Amino acid sequence: MPPSRSNEPDAREPVPFLTGAWVEAFDQQLQRLGVVGDDAEASVVEYVVDGSEIGAYHVVIEPASVRVLPGAATSPDVRLTQDLTTAEAVASGERSALDAFMGGDIVLTGDADRLRGLTEVMTRIGEASSAIGPLG
């Protein structure tokens, strides 16, 4: 009897960046790594902008979980805006989000103090993103 196949993306197959399947793979990686927000609670949105808002997804950080969801958040605490080239470099681990921010390639709007309080969990989120990369 052949093994049953699920709707989950195969970790060995590349997943196109900023698609629903990529967001799902990113979320699953966070769950596998057991990333939680501890005592933090925030919603972070990253928009990838290549002339327009494409590939929006948001990260919901709660004490017991961290989830990645497709689309924009209704009222994010922090919004990180970047172009596609920057997003691909950060997602692949070629460049850190901090380096991109310091270089002016990621623009932060919203509650910067809340983001400062999320340094450890944001590092873990970056590790999960790098593990799947821009192509899964």
CYANA upper distance limits for C-alpha pairs under 8 A (distance plus 0.5 A):
  8 GLU  CA     24 GLU  CA      8.46
  8 GLU  CA     25 ALA  CA      8.37
  9 PRO  CA     13 GLU  CA      7.99
  9 PRO  CA     15 VAL  CA      8.04
  9 PRO  CA     21 ALA  CA      7.07
  9 PRO  CA     24 GLU  CA      8.46
  9 PRO  CA     25 ALA  CA      7.19
 11 ALA  CA     25 ALA  CA      8.30
 11 ALA  CA    136 GLY  CA      7.63
 13 GLU  CA    136 GLY  CA      7.69
 14 PRO  CA    135 LEU  CA      5.58
 14 PRO  CA    136 GLY  CA      5.21
 15 VAL  CA     19 THR  CA      8.28
 15 VAL  CA     21 ALA  CA      6.92
 15 VAL  CA     22 TRP  CA      6.07
 15 VAL  CA    134 PRO  CA      8.39
 15 VAL  CA    135 LEU  CA      5.41
 15 VAL  CA    136 GLY  CA      4.93
 16 PRO  CA     21 ALA  CA      8.01
 16 PRO  CA     22 TRP  CA      6.78
 16 PRO  CA    134 PRO  CA      7.59
 16 PRO  CA    135 LEU  CA      5.49
 16 PRO  CA    136 GLY  CA      7.25
 17 PHE  CA     22 TRP  CA      6.23
 17 PHE  CA     88 GLU  CA      8.48
 17 PHE  CA    134 PRO  CA      5.32
 17 PHE  CA    135 LEU  CA      5.68
 17 PHE  CA    136 GLY  CA      7.57
 18 LEU  CA     22 TRP  CA      6.19
 18 LEU  CA     23 VAL  CA      6.98
 18 LEU  CA     55 GLY  CA      5.38
 18 LEU  CA     56 ALA  CA      8.00
 18 LEU  CA     57 TYR  CA      8.39
 18 LEU  CA    134 PRO  CA      8.21
 19 THR  CA     23 VAL  CA      6.84
 19 THR  CA     55 GLY  CA      7.34
 20 GLY  CA     24 GLU  CA      6.65
 20 GLY  CA     70 PRO  CA      6.99
 21 ALA  CA     25 ALA  CA      6.60
 22 TRP  CA     26 PHE  CA      6.58
 22 TRP  CA    135 LEU  CA      8.11
 22 TRP  CA    136 GLY  CA      6.78
 23 VAL  CA     27 ASP  CA      6.63
 23 VAL  CA     57 TYR  CA      7.87
 23 VAL  CA     68 VAL  CA      6.92
 23 VAL  CA     69 LEU  CA      7.01
 23 VAL  CA     70 PRO  CA      6.77
 24 GLU  CA     28 GLN  CA      6.60
 24 GLU  CA     68 VAL  CA      7.92
 24 GLU  CA     69 LEU  CA      8.11
 25 ALA  CA     29 GLN  CA      6.65
 25 ALA  CA    132 ILE  CA      7.78
 25 ALA  CA    136 GLY  CA      7.61
 26 PHE  CA     30 LEU  CA      6.92
 26 PHE  CA     68 VAL  CA      7.32
 26 PHE  CA    128 ALA  CA      7.21
 26 PHE  CA    129 SER  CA      6.61
 26 PHE  CA    132 ILE  CA      7.14
 27 ASP  CA     31 GLN  CA      6.89
 27 ASP  CA     67 ARG  CA      6.23
 27 ASP  CA     68 VAL  CA      5.42
 27 ASP  CA     69 LEU  CA      7.97
 28 GLN  CA     32 ARG  CA      6.67
 29 GLN  CA     33 LEU  CA      6.67
 29 GLN  CA    128 ALA  CA      6.30
 29 GLN  CA    129 SER  CA      8.43
 29 GLN  CA    131 ALA  CA      8.32
 29 GLN  CA    132 ILE  CA      8.12
 30 LEU  CA     34 GLY  CA      6.64
 30 LEU  CA     35 VAL  CA      6.04
 30 LEU  CA     66 VAL  CA      7.52
 30 LEU  CA     67 ARG  CA      7.77
 30 LEU  CA    125 ILE  CA      7.44
 30 LEU  CA    128 ALA  CA      6.35
 31 GLN  CA     35 VAL  CA      6.89
 31 GLN  CA     66 VAL  CA      8.26
 31 GLN  CA     67 ARG  CA      8.45
 33 LEU  CA    128 ALA  CA      8.07
 34 GLY  CA     65 SER  CA      8.48
 35 VAL  CA     65 SER  CA      7.09
 35 VAL  CA     66 VAL  CA      6.61
 35 VAL  CA    121 VAL  CA      7.68
 35 VAL  CA    124 ARG  CA      7.22
 35 VAL  CA    125 ILE  CA      7.99
 36 VAL  CA     61 ILE  CA      7.74
 36 VAL  CA     62 GLU  CA      7.37
 36 VAL  CA     63 PRO  CA      6.52
 36 VAL  CA     64 ALA  CA      5.80
 36 VAL  CA     65 SER  CA      4.83
 36 VAL  CA     66 VAL  CA      5.76
 36 VAL  CA    121 VAL  CA      7.65
 37 GLY  CA     41 GLU  CA      7.27
 37 GLY  CA     61 ILE  CA      5.96
 37 GLY  CA     62 GLU  CA      5.53
 37 GLY  CA     63 PRO  CA      4.82
 37 GLY  CA     64 ALA  CA      6.68
 37 GLY  CA     65 SER  CA      6.52
 37 GLY  CA     66 VAL  CA      6.80
 37 GLY  CA    118 LEU  CA      8.43
 37 GLY  CA    121 VAL  CA      6.65
 38 ASP  CA     62 GLU  CA      7.68
 38 ASP  CA     63 PRO  CA      4.69
 38 ASP  CA     64 ALA  CA      6.83
 39 ASP  CA     62 GLU  CA      8.04
 39 ASP  CA     63 PRO  CA      5.49
 40 ALA  CA     61 ILE  CA      7.46
 40 ALA  CA     62 GLU  CA      6.58
 40 ALA  CA     63 PRO  CA      6.18
 40 ALA  CA    117 GLY  CA      8.02
 40 ALA  CA    118 LEU  CA      7.41
 41 GLU  CA     60 VAL  CA      8.46
 41 GLU  CA     61 ILE  CA      5.89
 41 GLU  CA     62 GLU  CA      5.08
 41 GLU  CA     63 PRO  CA      6.80
 42 ALA  CA     60 VAL  CA      6.83
 42 ALA  CA     61 ILE  CA      5.72
 42 ALA  CA     62 GLU  CA      7.19
 42 ALA  CA     76 PRO  CA      8.28
 42 ALA  CA     77 ASP  CA      6.66
 42 ALA  CA    114 ARG  CA      7.93
 43 SER  CA     58 HIS  CA      7.60
 43 SER  CA     59 VAL  CA      6.39
 43 SER  CA     60 VAL  CA      5.03
 43 SER  CA     61 ILE  CA      6.37
 43 SER  CA     73 ALA  CA      8.07
 43 SER  CA     76 PRO  CA      5.72
 43 SER  CA     77 ASP  CA      5.98
 43 SER  CA     78 VAL  CA      7.28
 44 VAL  CA     58 HIS  CA      6.16
 44 VAL  CA     59 VAL  CA      5.59
 44 VAL  CA     60 VAL  CA      6.81
 44 VAL  CA     61 ILE  CA      8.17
 44 VAL  CA     73 ALA  CA      8.49
 44 VAL  CA     76 PRO  CA      6.32
 44 VAL  CA     77 ASP  CA      6.66
 44 VAL  CA     78 VAL  CA      5.55
 44 VAL  CA     79 ARG  CA      6.50
 44 VAL  CA     80 LEU  CA      8.14
 45 VAL  CA     56 ALA  CA      7.94
 45 VAL  CA     57 TYR  CA      6.64
 45 VAL  CA     58 HIS  CA      4.67
 45 VAL  CA     59 VAL  CA      6.64
 45 VAL  CA     72 ALA  CA      7.02
 45 VAL  CA     73 ALA  CA      7.00
 45 VAL  CA     76 PRO  CA      6.78
 45 VAL  CA     78 VAL  CA      6.87
 45 VAL  CA     79 ARG  CA      5.33
 45 VAL  CA     80 LEU  CA      6.63
 46 GLU  CA     56 ALA  CA      6.77
 46 GLU  CA     57 TYR  CA      6.55
 46 GLU  CA     58 HIS  CA      6.58
 46 GLU  CA     79 ARG  CA      6.36
 46 GLU  CA     80 LEU  CA      5.13
 46 GLU  CA     81 THR  CA      6.32
 46 GLU  CA     82 GLN  CA      8.11
 47 TYR  CA     53 GLU  CA      6.95
 47 TYR  CA     54 ILE  CA      7.61
 47 TYR  CA     55 GLY  CA      7.21
 47 TYR  CA     56 ALA  CA      5.19
 47 TYR  CA     57 TYR  CA      7.30
 47 TYR  CA     72 ALA  CA      8.35
 47 TYR  CA     79 ARG  CA      7.95
 47 TYR  CA     80 LEU  CA      6.75
 47 TYR  CA     81 THR  CA      5.40
 47 TYR  CA     82 GLN  CA      6.85
 48 VAL  CA     53 GLU  CA      6.77
 48 VAL  CA     54 ILE  CA      6.35
 48 VAL  CA     55 GLY  CA      6.31
 48 VAL  CA     56 ALA  CA      6.65
 48 VAL  CA     81 THR  CA      6.70
 48 VAL  CA     82 GLN  CA      5.69
 48 VAL  CA     83 ASP  CA      5.74
 48 VAL  CA     84 LEU  CA      6.02
 48 VAL  CA     87 ALA  CA      6.96
 49 VAL  CA     53 GLU  CA      5.31
 49 VAL  CA     54 ILE  CA      6.41
 49 VAL  CA     55 GLY  CA      8.41
 49 VAL  CA     81 THR  CA      7.44
 49 VAL  CA     82 GLN  CA      6.30
 49 VAL  CA     83 ASP  CA      5.06
 49 VAL  CA     84 LEU  CA      6.56
 50 ASP  CA     54 ILE  CA      7.58
 50 ASP  CA     83 ASP  CA      5.82
 50 ASP  CA     84 LEU  CA      6.13
 55 GLY  CA     71 GLY  CA      7.77
 56 ALA  CA     70 PRO  CA      7.08
 56 ALA  CA     71 GLY  CA      5.31
 56 ALA  CA     72 ALA  CA      6.05
 57 TYR  CA     68 VAL  CA      7.51
 57 TYR  CA     69 LEU  CA      6.22
 57 TYR  CA     70 PRO  CA      4.87
 57 TYR  CA     71 GLY  CA      4.99
 57 TYR  CA     72 ALA  CA      6.09
 57 TYR  CA     73 ALA  CA      8.24
 58 HIS  CA     68 VAL  CA      6.24
 58 HIS  CA     69 LEU  CA      5.90
 58 HIS  CA     70 PRO  CA      6.86
 58 HIS  CA     71 GLY  CA      7.05
 58 HIS  CA     72 ALA  CA      6.51
 58 HIS  CA     73 ALA  CA      6.59
 59 VAL  CA     66 VAL  CA      7.40
 59 VAL  CA     67 ARG  CA      6.09
 59 VAL  CA     68 VAL  CA      4.97
 59 VAL  CA     69 LEU  CA      6.82
 60 VAL  CA     66 VAL  CA      6.15
 60 VAL  CA     67 ARG  CA      5.71
 60 VAL  CA     68 VAL  CA      6.91
 60 VAL  CA     69 LEU  CA      8.22
 61 ILE  CA     65 SER  CA      6.86
 61 ILE  CA     66 VAL  CA      5.07
 61 ILE  CA     67 ARG  CA      7.17
 62 GLU  CA     66 VAL  CA      6.49
 76 PRO  CA    110 GLY  CA      8.19
 77 ASP  CA    110 GLY  CA      6.16
 77 ASP  CA    111 ASP  CA      6.26
 77 ASP  CA    114 ARG  CA      8.13
 78 VAL  CA    108 LEU  CA      7.44
 78 VAL  CA    109 THR  CA      6.36
 78 VAL  CA    110 GLY  CA      4.98
 78 VAL  CA    111 ASP  CA      6.05
 78 VAL  CA    112 ALA  CA      7.46
 78 VAL  CA    114 ARG  CA      8.39
 78 VAL  CA    115 LEU  CA      7.55
 79 ARG  CA    107 VAL  CA      8.47
 79 ARG  CA    108 LEU  CA      6.22
 79 ARG  CA    109 THR  CA      5.69
 79 ARG  CA    110 GLY  CA      6.63
 80 LEU  CA    106 ILE  CA      6.66
 80 LEU  CA    107 VAL  CA      6.09
 80 LEU  CA    108 LEU  CA      5.26
 80 LEU  CA    109 THR  CA      7.14
 81 THR  CA    106 ILE  CA      5.96
 81 THR  CA    107 VAL  CA      5.57
 81 THR  CA    108 LEU  CA      7.05
 82 GLN  CA     86 THR  CA      6.69
 82 GLN  CA     87 ALA  CA      6.84
 82 GLN  CA    105 ASP  CA      6.52
 82 GLN  CA    106 ILE  CA      5.24
 82 GLN  CA    107 VAL  CA      7.06
 83 ASP  CA     87 ALA  CA      6.71
 83 ASP  CA    105 ASP  CA      7.97
 83 ASP  CA    106 ILE  CA      8.40
 84 LEU  CA     88 GLU  CA      6.58
 85 THR  CA     89 ALA  CA      6.77
 86 THR  CA     90 VAL  CA      6.65
 86 THR  CA    100 ALA  CA      7.62
 86 THR  CA    105 ASP  CA      7.19
 86 THR  CA    106 ILE  CA      8.21
 87 ALA  CA     91 ALA  CA      6.42
 88 GLU  CA     92 SER  CA      6.52
 88 GLU  CA    133 GLY  CA      8.25
 88 GLU  CA    134 PRO  CA      5.98
 89 ALA  CA     93 GLY  CA      6.71
 89 ALA  CA     94 GLU  CA      5.55
 89 ALA  CA     95 ARG  CA      5.85
 89 ALA  CA     96 SER  CA      8.48
 90 VAL  CA     94 GLU  CA      6.57
 90 VAL  CA     95 ARG  CA      5.41
 90 VAL  CA     96 SER  CA      6.04
 90 VAL  CA     97 ALA  CA      6.35
 90 VAL  CA    100 ALA  CA      8.38
 90 VAL  CA    126 GLY  CA      8.43
 90 VAL  CA    130 SER  CA      7.98
 91 ALA  CA    126 GLY  CA      7.85
 91 ALA  CA    129 SER  CA      5.81
 91 ALA  CA    130 SER  CA      5.67
 91 ALA  CA    132 ILE  CA      8.36
 91 ALA  CA    133 GLY  CA      5.58
 91 ALA  CA    134 PRO  CA      5.88
 92 SER  CA    129 SER  CA      7.70
 92 SER  CA    130 SER  CA      5.32
 92 SER  CA    131 ALA  CA      8.12
 92 SER  CA    132 ILE  CA      8.07
 92 SER  CA    133 GLY  CA      4.70
 92 SER  CA    134 PRO  CA      6.11
 93 GLY  CA    126 GLY  CA      8.43
 93 GLY  CA    127 GLU  CA      8.44
 93 GLY  CA    129 SER  CA      8.41
 93 GLY  CA    130 SER  CA      5.44
 93 GLY  CA    133 GLY  CA      7.79
 95 ARG  CA     99 ASP  CA      7.21
 95 ARG  CA    100 ALA  CA      7.48
 96 SER  CA    100 ALA  CA      6.83
 97 ALA  CA    101 PHE  CA      6.50
 97 ALA  CA    106 ILE  CA      8.08
 97 ALA  CA    126 GLY  CA      8.45
 98 LEU  CA    102 MET  CA      6.49
 99 ASP  CA    103 GLY  CA      6.50
100 ALA  CA    104 GLY  CA      6.76
100 ALA  CA    105 ASP  CA      5.51
100 ALA  CA    106 ILE  CA      6.16
101 PHE  CA    105 ASP  CA      6.09
101 PHE  CA    106 ILE  CA      5.02
101 PHE  CA    107 VAL  CA      7.05
101 PHE  CA    108 LEU  CA      8.39
102 MET  CA    106 ILE  CA      8.41
108 LEU  CA    112 ALA  CA      7.94
111 ASP  CA    115 LEU  CA      7.22
112 ALA  CA    116 ARG  CA      6.80
113 ASP  CA    117 GLY  CA      7.04
114 ARG  CA    118 LEU  CA      7.24
115 LEU  CA    119 THR  CA      7.36
118 LEU  CA    122 MET  CA      6.35
119 THR  CA    123 THR  CA      6.67
120 GLU  CA    124 ARG  CA      7.02
121 VAL  CA    125 ILE  CA      6.66
122 MET  CA    126 GLY  CA      6.62
123 THR  CA    127 GLU  CA      6.79
124 ARG  CA    128 ALA  CA      6.79
125 ILE  CA    129 SER  CA      6.74
126 GLY  CA    130 SER  CA      6.59
127 GLU  CA    131 ALA  CA      6.66
128 ALA  CA    132 ILE  CA      7.22
129 SER  CA    133 GLY  CA      6.33
129 SER  CA    134 PRO  CA      8.49
130 SER  CA    134 PRO  CA      8.42
132 ILE  CA    136 GLY  CA      4.90
